[in-house]
Amino acid sequence: MDLSTNRITRIFVFPETVARPGSYLNDVRLDLNRKVAYLTDSGEGGIVVLDLSTGDAWRALTDIPQVKANLQQIDFVSTGPDTHVSQSDGLELSADGNTLYFTALGGDKLYAVPTAVLRNRKLTVPQRQRSIQVENPQNVPTDGLILDGHTLYMADLPKETLWTYDLKKHQGKDLDLGQPLRWADSFAKGPDGTLYFTTSQINYPKNQRTKYGLYKLEP
């Protein structure tokens, strides 16, 4: 999309071998230096790589435990237990584009994988799987991820707060903003470093939803 003209400049078509019947291509991160996009499949579970130059796409990680939910339910403090858990969802690129962090919405682990192995089409999924590292074995159920310096920001969906994870210290903590955040999601960073996110209220029945919010946070 050309934002200056509001015109579509290119359409990428995913074959059924990539976007399967049960797929839900969700979060995306762009590496414009390498002209590659990384997407999560939250329906079947998987990491999809899209070559922005050629339009080719492939399932770099698929049908393995790391891209699947491992929790039976999410216990929200406000709306109670919910068994509708999704597979791989949030993802984020390191500043140099060499590492991809990802997690399942219905999971409690944060993973890291070198992007070089995802881009290498000569490798098999089991070969790529061996390069996956558990970054945090006790992560929170979350949706989107955003990186600022060496700190990952994300939602703690059950507690309706934000949660941060220090990649250097390997420590996580709640970030209480003094108000409940009803499913913080769609994290983005402005040119001045300000973080933005929305509240999608997905776990709330329609008759209990309030006005949707757009929030900003200075790290």
Buried (B, 14 or more C-beta within 10 A) or exposed (E): EEEEEEEEEEEEEBEEEBBBEEBBBBBEBBBEEBEBBBBBBBBBBBBBBBBBEEEEBBBBBBEBEBBBBEBEBBEBEBBEEBEEBBBBBBBBBBEEBEBBBBBBBBBBBBBBBBBBBBBEEEBEBEEBBEBBEEBBEEBBBBBBBBBBEEBBBBBBBBBBBBBBBBBEEEEBEEBEEEEEBBBBBBBEBEEEEEBBBBBBBBBBEEEEBEEEBEBEBEE
